[in-house]
């Protein structure tokens, strides 16, 4: 096994997952709103979405399937609209709720597996990303299937651990007077990401 390439893969994955995006922000806001249980359910949803996208990417890598670009764009628009809806809901909630305790009580049902899955799978560009990213590291073992299995398993584990750390970091801020502002910022960022995603289709 090529441990140097594997180490580069691990570092790259951690950096990419920790970079602010809809998944990371959703996990953070779900944790702030519903506690560790909701954050964990959301992470499981985003993990499952990653597995689906990786599976499709592997099929593309092996030439088994081809994905129509127009279809991807339609899914992307729907995904951006959903992310925007989540962002708007969070911002609206922060405005309507007078304090942190009220937000946490009102938001107990937010987040979860379904939302994590929908947000995680709402960016079809990830399919292309995985198809372009994984081939750079398939030489970690002489067998491509073994390499892809190791890379996929590693991605899922790192995804879970990194997002869990993100949750714990944000959760420490939940008792702060800045809590509503941080949650509102998460909602605002989701709105910004959704707007940017749609705008990119027309640029």
Secondary structure, 3 states (H helix, E strand, C coil): CCHHHHHHHHHHHHHHHHCCCHHHHHHHHHHHHHHHHHHHHHHHHHHHHHHHHHHHHHHHHCCCCCCCHHHHHHHHHHHHHHHHHHHHHHHHHHHHCCCHHHHHHHCCCCCCHHHHHHHHHCCCHHHHHHHHHHHHHHHHCCCHHHHHHHHHHHHHHHHHHHHHHHHHHHHHCCCCCCHHHHHHHHHHHHHHHHHHHHHHHCC
